[in-house]
Amino acid sequence: MEESHFDLVVLGSGAAGRTAAVVARGLGASVALVERDRLGGECTWRGCVPSKTLLAAARAAALLGRLADFGLALDAPSPVDTSGVMPHIRSVIASVAEHDSAEVLGSYGIEVVAGEARFTAPDAVQVDGRTLIGRRFVIATGSRPRIPRIPGLEPKTALTSDNLWDIDALPRSLAILGGGPVAAEMASAFTRLGTRVALLVRSKLLRAEDPELVEQLASVLAAQGVEILTGASVEGVESHDEGLIVTAGGRKLAVERLLICAGRAPVMPAGLDVAGVDFGPKGIMADAHMRTSAHHIFAAGDVTGPYRFTHTAERAGIVAATNALLPIGQKADWRDIVWVLFTEPELAHLGMTEEQARKAHGGDVHVRRYEFAGQDRARAESATSGLAKFVLDHRGHLLGAHILGERAGELIQEAAILLHEGKAFSSLSSVMHGYPTFADAVKRPADAEYAARLRNNPVVREAMRVLVGPDTLEAEP
């Protein structure tokens, strides 16, 4: 049996695995990257790339129905032909996948090995008859959709985020099971492309998000045409000539297809017990250094969590590869965790929600708010739906930021930098911002915080008392 030795063997070529492999090569290590499916992982083939391409198509289609908002009209408007959407999505996937090809990775000096890896010893995996011996390992084998047990549901025929992109045409009607980010994004996309959508939420819609913003987003989705059923567990599925009958929340819904967005389960390589790696239902157990119970084996990305996003997987991959090769003990820091729901409008999340902050810090929390309806750029672009909230501690430092509105995913980055660097939110007031831009959603609340801090400064208050008299300025919390 062929045997090869490497400084680092990486299992999985998604965001975490690819990042770990590239970082390791950058440090001069010899690297083998093992992939059982397609190079690029879930994000390229089944996640971010296809879903955001679908959402972009939905945005373009919806704009045709909003021409009057911009003083425009079509003489003879007709229904949008969506027959090219799925082929377009697959073409975008193919173009992105080129950057993750074996040729590209090989040009970095990474040896790509195709096949399923099994640990046969603590320092060895077997892949299709070949043994790879590694001084260190990074496990980044990702996750797959969870499919709940529902009477009448055929798991092989159910739509998930894995096989959704293989369908030839958009369904005329769709039931979406789930209340998380993927379910909300798909509801937003399909309804704007003309599909009749019912969103079946078992408990609470987007329970990780700020409740006030979720309520606003739910209203927007409903206005777009999404039927949102909360407390709607799916009791059964029946097939009929034109699709399915889905029984949920005591109702029977006739739909063409059912899309399952009920979370993801970790995909773990075989032989973890041989390697001495502890794991559980949520995946491989790893510490803040991304190290598993086996000192020489690290894990990163969806297979370990705690967050299942491409950008968090990349950060974990960097930490895992660095710690695998260098004795520096780098930790994965999630205090500045940020994510974005690419609904219409977008919902961006950074750090603690207002509710979480008040539980953690009591009365030492205040919130700066900003309504998009009052912004010049938002009015110019007929994008006035939205609210930004900035959660601050008693020093005026960010504990969290939550933005619902146009380009929220871009706007949240300014707040992310402040939180990461430990800077006061008011410091953003002194940074010049172009006008008119959506960045006012961050700048104006920072201005308000700066004014309040200045107003409450004892030296300023005394100077104003001398200049204009007592009781002129009222302190602001």
N, C-alpha and C positions, 0 to 999 in steps of 0.2 A: 504494500500500500504506500502510495506517495506521501511523503511527510515534508512539511515546510515550516520554517520558524519565522516568527515576527515579533517585533517589540510590542505591537498592539493588534489585536484582532477585534474588529467591530462587527456586531451582528445587527443588521438592519441599515437601510440606506435612506431612511426618511430624514427629516430635519435634524434630529438629534444625532443619528448615526453619521450622516454625511458631514455635519459640522465637526464631530469628534475626529473623524478620519482626516479631514483637511487640517485641523489644528495640530494633530499628531504629526502629520507630514511636515507641517511648517516648523515643528520643533526638531525635525531631522530623524524621526522614528520610522522604522519599516512598518507598513500598515497593510493588513488585509481587510477588505470590506465584503462581508457575506450578505447576499440578498436572495431570498427565496422566491420573490415575486418579480416586480418591476422596479428598476432603479428610480429613486425619487420619492418613494413612499406614498403615504395616504394623502398628504397635502397636494402633491402634483396630480395624482390620478383620480382621487375620490373626494378631496376636501376643498381646500382654499381655492385652487385654480379653477376647477369647474364651477363651483358655487358662486364665486365672484364674477365669473363670466356670465352666468345665468342672470345674476342680479344686475349686471351692466345692461344686458339685453332688456330686462324688465324696465329699467330706468328710461331707456331710449323709447320703448313702446309707450310708457306712461306719459312721456312728454308730448306725444302726438295728441293725447286726449286733453292736454292742458294748454293748447295753443292760445286759447282765449285769455289765459292768465298773462300772456305777453303781448296782447293786442293783435294776435294772428288768427288766421282762419284758412281752412282748405275749402275750395269750391265744392268738391265732391268727396268728403271723407269716406273711407271704406275700412273694413276690419283689417287689422294687421295680419299679414301672413307669417305665421311662426314656424313654418315647416323647415326653415334653415337654421333654427336656433340650436338644436342638438348637434348637427354636423359642425356648426361654428364652434361650439364648446369643445368638441373633440379635436378640432384643428388647433385651438389654443393650447389644449393639454399637450398635444404632440410638439408644438413649438417650445413650450416650457421644458418638456422632458429632455429635449436635446442638450440642455445645460447639465443634466445629470447622467449623461451617457457614460458607458464604460470607457469610451475614447477620451472624454473630458477628464474623468477621474484618473484614468491611466496617465494622462499628461501631467498630473500632479505627482505621479509616482506611487499611486495607490493601486494595489492589486485587487481587482474585483473578482469575487468568486461566486458563481451562481449555484444556488441549491439551498437545501434546508440544513441548518446546523444542529448538531446534537453534541452535548458535552459527553465525552467518553472518559475524561479525567479532569481534575481541577485545572490543568493547564492545557487541555486539548479539546478541540471540537472536530467532529467528522462531518464532511460535506461531500456527498456523492462519491464515497470511496476514497476521498483525500483527507488526510489528517493535517489540521492546522494547529501548531503549537504556539501559544502566545505567552509572553512574559506578563502581559496585562490584557484584560478584556473590557470592552464596553458593550453592554447589552442594550440595544435600542430597537426592539422588535415591534414596537407600536401597539395598536389596538384595532379592534373590529367592532362593528355595530352590535349592540345587544338586541336580540329579538325576543320579546316576551312571549310566554305561552298564552295563546288566545284560542279558544275553541273555534275550529274551522279555518284557522290561518295556516297556510302552507308556507313555512319559512323560506323555501327555495324560490317561491314566486313573489314574496313580499318585496316591495321596493325599500331600499335603504340608501344611505349615502354612498355605499359601495357600487351598487348596480344601477342607480338612478340614471347615470350618464350613458348607459347603453341603450336606453329606449329610443325609438325612432322619431316619435312625435310627442308633443306636450299633451297630457291628458285633458279632456274637456272638464272633468271634475276630479277632485282629489281630497281625500281625508288624510290629515297629517296627525300622527300620534306623537305627542311630546309637547313639553312646555319650556324647553331650553332654547339656547341660541340658534341651533341648526333648524329647529322647527319653526321658530319665528322668522328666520331669514327665508326659508323656503316658502312659507306662507306669503311673505311680502313679495317674493319674486313671482311665484306662479299666478297669484291673483292679478298682478299688473300685466301679465302676459295673456290674460283672458280665461284662465282656468278658474272654475268655481271651487273655492277652497273652504273646507271646514277644519279648524284647528282644535284637536281634542286634547285638552289639558287635564291630566288626572288630578292634580292638586292646585298648584299655583303657577301662573305664568311668570317666567324669568325670576325665580325666587332669589337669585343672587344679586339682583339689581335693586337700585333705589326704587321703592314702591311708588313714589310720586311720579317718577319718570316712566315707570312701567304702565301706570294708569293712562298717562298721556299717549304713550306708544300704542296701547291697546285701542284707544279711541281712534287713532290714525289708521291702524290696520283695519278696524271695522268700517271706517269711512271708505277705505280702498276696496272693500268687498269681502274681507275675511270674516267668516262666521266663527267666533271664538266660543267654545263650550268648555267651561271650567267644571271641575269635579266630574269629568266625563271619562270614567274608566271604560275601556272597550271590553264588552262582555262576549262578543262573538262576531264572526265574519262568515258570510255565506256568498257563494258564487251565483251569479245569474247571467243571462244572455249578454247584457251590456256592461258587465263589470261585477261590482260587489255590493252587498248589503252589509253595512257596518252598524252593529248595535252598540251604542255608547250613551251613557247617561240616561238610559231609558228611552232613547230615540233610535229609530232606524233610518240610516242615511244611505241613499243610493248614490254610489260614486263609481267612477271608472277604475281608479287605482287607490291603494292605501300605501302611504309612505311612513315607515317606522323611523322615528327620531327619538329613541328611548335610551340614549346614552351609549357608552362604548365599554368594551371589556378588553383587558390587556391580553396581548398575544405573547406567550412565553415560550422560549426554546425548550426542547426536550433535554433531559439530563441535568436539570438544575440541582437535584438532590446529589448527584455524583459530584457536581462542582462545589457543593456546600453553600448554595445560595438560598436564603430563606425567601419565601413568597407567600402571599395570601390571596383572597378573592379580589382585592383591589390592585394586585400586581406585585412586582418585586419590591422588597423592602430595602430602601437605601437611605442613608443619612444625608445631612446637609452638604457633605462632600461628594455625594453621589456614589459613595462606597457601599457595597452590599455586605452581607455577613461573611463573605469570602474576601479577604483583605486585598486580593489582586484583581477583583472583578468589580466593575462599576456598572451602573444602570442609569439611563437617561431617557426622557421623553415619555410618551403615553404608557409605556410598560411599567412605569413606576409612579408617574404623576408628580406632585398633586394636581397640576394644571395640565390640560390637554390642548395646548395651542402651539402653533409652529414656532412662535418667537420664544416661548418658555422652553420648548424642546431645544432650540438652538443654544439658549443660555446654559441649560443643563448639560448639553453636549460639550460645550467649551469647558465647563467645570470638571466634567468627568474625564475628558482627555488630558487636561492639565494636571489633575491630581494623580491620574494613572501613571504619568511619566515624570512628574516633578514633585519633590517633597515640600510643597508649599502650603498644603492644607486649605486651598481656596474653597469658599462656601457659596452655595447658590442662595442669593438674597432675593426674597420675594416681596419685600416691603413696597417696592415700586411696581407691583404687578399691574399690568394694564391689558385690557382686551376691548374688542370692538364688535358690536353686532351690526352687520351691514344691511340692516333693514332700511326702509325709506320712511322717515329719516333715520340716520345712524344713531346708535346708542353706545357711548364710550364710557368705560369704567376704569377708574384708577384708585387703588387703595381702599380705604374704609368707606362704607356708606354712612350717611348721617346717623342712622339707627345704630350701627356698629360702633361708631365713634362715641356716641352718647353713653352707650353701655360701658365702654372702656374708659372714658375720661369724664363722665358725669357732666357737671355744669360748665366745665372748662372748654366748651365747644361752641363755636358759632359758624354760621353758614352765609356765604355771599352768593346771591342769586342773580341770574341774568336771563331775561326773556328775549328770545329771538324776535318776537313781534315788534320790539322797539329798535331794531337795528336797521340802518340805512341799506346795507348790502343785502340783507335778507328780504327787505321790501322790494328792492330792485330785481331780485331773482325769484320773487313769489315763493319764498322758502321761509315763511315766518313761523312755522310750527317748531317749537322747541324751547328747552329750558336748560340752563347750565347751573350746576350747584358745586360750590367749592367749600369743603368741610375743613375748618381750621381749628387749631388748638389755641390755648390762651396766649401763646407767643405770636400767633398769626402765621404759623407754619402749616403746610398742607398735611392733612391726614387722609384726604381723599378728594377726588374730583369726578363728577358724573355729568355727562353732557348728552342731551338728546337734541339733535338738530342737524342741519346741513353741514357736512364735512366734520362731524364730531370726532371721527377717527384721527384726523389731522390735528384738530385743535387740542386734543387731550395731550399731545406730545409736549407742549410748553409746560403744562402742569407736571408731567412726568419728570421732566428735567429738574424742576424746582424741588420736587419731593426727593428725587434721587440725591441731589446735592445738598439737601437740608437748608435751602434758602427760604426766606420769608416770602409769602405770597405777594406782599406789597412791593417787593423788589422788582416785580415785573412791570410796575407802573412807570419806572424810569427807562424802560426799553421802548424805543420808537417802533411803532407798528404802522404799516401802510394803511391808507384810507382810500376807499372804503373796502374793508375786508371782513370776512367772517371771524377773524381773530379778535374782533371787539368783544366776542363772547367770553374771552379770557381777560383781555386788557381792561375793560370797563369795571369788572368786579375787583380787579387788582387796584385800579384807581380808587375805588370806594374804600378798600381796605387801607390804602396808603393815607387817604384823607382822614379816616377814623383814627389811625395810629398817630398822625400828626396832631389831630384835634385833642387827643387824650394825653399828649406829652405835657408834663408839668411845666417845663420851661416855656413851651409855646402858649400854654394857657395863662401863665403869669404875664407873659409879654402882651398878649391880647387883652388881659384885664387892665393893664396899665394904659394901653393904647386906645381901647374903645370902651372900657368900663366893665364892671362886674356882670356876671350872669349872661354875658353875650354868647358864650359857647356852652352848649350842653354836651356832656361827655357821651360817647357812643360806646356800647359794649363791643 
